[in-house]
């Protein structure tokens, strides 16, 4: 996986802005634009980009606050929250959606991108992902705890491609009446899937955050990946990959080749003996010293 900053030409020709680009280990794949939270393209958003790059996507996180102040990267202190709300209040939503379209266009122009890209958004970006489904040519859009979607339901008739909404039941920024309006208005739309995660709060998928809820985050991620893979890929031959994994692990006994058939940060846990490893380094050590080279010969 490689990362870099790249320039994006604004659709209204008013200038260029930057985005964080994360490429998968393969060097190519389907494109995915990530619309930021109100804290800018900070370390959290970059980690999300890298996570989806590990899933095989070419990921671009555009700096959507560039028209106010380029390069905003805030944390989650009270002072940062205050600054973040200031940027949010001064944000031109319509221009933000245009910048998402410009980011989709930038991905399409890249040789590394296969097919038509999609959009993923969180918080402020969650509403922008919804609006992207209404106003852009994104092939698929996924929204996490979008703020203010209930105010734009009149645009739902414009949705042509798949849209997935993840809603936190305890979200103070999307109260019960707003949730009811969203689920009711979109219930019959053939392209929309709406999920409410009970007992969790806003930002339940932000790893390390105060409201992080691992079960809800994993379930939402599984649903997001199902939507992305169905619409834009990537599609892997898992059966052939498993055959190669077994060949390297038990026939050729090649630890490095075995590890190459797994995700970047794999884990194995043998429940009866409580052995294995979590992460590439520890699991490779376990395979090298305690498993792959310690198995008895295969009977002839």
N, C-alpha and C positions, 0 to 999 in steps of 0.2 A: 504494500500500500504506500502510495506517495501523495504528498499534499503540496499545494502552492496557492498563492493568491493570483487571481486573474482579473483582467479588465472586462467590463460589460458595457456596451453602448446603449445608452438610454433610448427608448423608443421615440421620445419626443425630440431627440437630437440636442437635448440641453446639456449633455456632457457624458462622461463615463463614470462608472462607479465600480467598486471592487467586490469580489466574492471569494469565499474560501472554497477551494476545489479539492476534493479527496477522490483519488482513483483507486480502484480495486487492484489486488495483486496481479490479476490477469492483464491489467492495462486498459481494458475496455469493458463495456457493459451498457445496460439501459441507463438513461439519464434520470436524475431526480433532483428537483429544486426543493430546498428546505427553507421555509419562511420562518424567520426568527421570532423568539419571544421579545418582550419589550426591553430586554437587557442587551440587545445588539448581538453581533456575531461573537459571542464570548466563548469561553472554554467549554461550557456546556453544549452549545450549539455545534462547536467543532467536534466534540466527542460523539455527538449524535451522527454527524456527517461521516466520521471515521467508522462508526458502527455499521452504518448502511453500506459503506464502501466494502466492508468485510462481507456483506451479504451479496456483493457482486455489482453494486451500482456505481456509476460515475456521479458524484454528488456535488452540487453547487449550492452554497449558502450565500445569497447576495446580501450586501449591506443596505438594508432598506431604509436606514436613517440617514443616508448619505446627503440628502437634500437639506437636512438640518445640521448635521455634524458627521463627517466621515469617520469611520473607524471606531464607533462606539463599542466598548467591551466592558460591561458592568458586572459586578458581583451581586451579592444578595444582602448587603448590609442595609440598615435603615436609610443611610445617605444614598446608596445606590438605588434603592426603591424609589426615593423621592426624585432622583434624576430620571429614572426610567419612566415614571408617570409623566414627567415633563415632556419627554420625547414622545410618549404616547399621545398626549393631548395636542401636541403640535404636528402630529403625523397626518399627511395627506393620503388618505386611504385609497383614493382613486389612482393617484400616482404610484402608490405601492403595488397595486395590482398590475399597472403598466410595467413596472420594473420586474415583476414576476414573469410577465410575458416576454420581456427582453431577455431574462435569464433562461427561459425555455428556448428562445431563439439561439442564444449563445451556446447552449448545450447541443442543439441540433447541428450547429455548424462545426462541431468538434469531430474529428475522425475517430476518436475513442468511444463515441456514443452510438449505440445501436438502437434503432427504432425511434419511437416517439416518447418523450419524457413525461414524467408525472410530477406532482407537487405534494409535499408533506409540510404541515405547519403546526405550530404550538402557540397557545395563548393568543396574542395579537396575530401571529402567523396562522393560528387555527381558523380565525375568521377569514384571513386572506386566502387560505386554502379553499374555503367554501366559496368565496368570491371568484377564485380562479376557476372553479368548476362552472361558475355562472358566466364568466366573462372571457376566459382564455381558451386556448386550444389544448390544454393539458389532457393527456390521455386518461389520467386517473388522479384523483385528489383525496388526501386523507387529512382530517382535521382533528387535532387533540385539544380539548377544552377551549374551543374558540369563544372569544368574548364579543358579544353583540350580533351573533348570527340571527337572533330573533328579530332584529331590526331590518334585516335584508331578505326576509322570506319571500317578498314579492318577486325576487329574481329567480326563484327556484325553477320556474318554468323554462329557464334557459339552460338548465343542466342537461347535457347530452351524454356525458361519459360518467363512469363510476365515481361515486363520492362516498366516503366512509367518515362518519362523525363519531368521535369518542367523547362522551360527556361524563363529568364527575358529579355524582349526586349531591355532594356537599359543597359544590363550587359557589362561593359567595358572589363571583362575578357572572354567574349564569344561574340565577335563583330558580326555584321551582316553577314559577309562572313562565319564565323564559324557556325552561326545559320542556314544559308542556306544550308551549307554542311550537317549538321546533319539531318535537316528535309527532305532534298532531299534523302539522302542515306537510311533513315529508313522509309520513307513514305509507302512503300509497304510491310514492314516486318509484318507478321501476329501477332507477339507477342509484338509489340512495340506500345505504345501510346505516342505521343509527343505533348506537349502543350506549346504555347508561350503566355506569359502574357504581354500584351501591356502596355507601359507607366511605367513599374516598373523596378527597378534596382536589382543588385546582392544582395542576402540576404534579399529578400522581405518577407520571412517567419520567420525571426529572431525577435521574439517578443521583443519590446523595442529598436531595432536597428535603425540606422539612416534611413534605406531604408524600414523599415517595412511597408507593405501595407496590411491592414486587409482584404479587399475584395478578393485580389489575394491569400492571405494566406489561407483564408477559402475555396476558390474554389479549390486550390491545395490540401488541406487536405481532402476535400470531395472525390476528384478523387483518392488520395492515399489510403484512407480507402476502397473505392470500390474495388481497385485492391487487397489490402491485404485480405479483407473479402472473395472475390471470390476465392483466391488462398489458404489461410491458416486459414481463420476464424478470430476472433470468430463469431459464428452465434447465435444470441439470438432470442428467441420466443417473439417478441415484443408485439404480441397480448395478450399472457398470462400475460406478465409483466404489460400491461395497465389494464387488468382486475383486477390484484392484487392491483395496484395503486388506482383504483376507489373503490375497496372494503375497503382498509385501510383508504382512505380519507373520504368516505361518509357513509360507513356502520359501521365499527368498530371504526372509528374516532381515529385512532392510529397514532399520528404525527410521532413518531420514525419509525414505519413500513412504513408509506407513504414516508418518506425521503429515506428509504433503497431501494426504487424502482427507484430512480433518480440517475443521475451522481453525482460525488463528489462535484462539484461546480455548482449546478443548478440555474436557475433563472425563476421567474414567474412575468409577468407584465400584470396587468389587465388595458388595455388601457382606458376604460371609466372613471375609478376612479383613475388611476395612483397609484394603490397599488400593493403590492407584495414584492419581495425580491430578491437580487442578492447575490449568495453564500449560502453555506449550513447553516451557523449560522443565517443570516438575514431571509432567507426563512423559516427555522424551527421556528423562533420567530413569523413570520407572520402567519404561519399555526396554531401555538399553541394559539396565543392570539387574532387573528382577523378572522380566516377563518374556519379551520376544526371544532373547538369547538363552532363556532358561527352560523353555518348553521342551518336553521329550520329543524325539523324532516321530514324524507321522508314520504310522504303520504302512508297509508296502501293500 
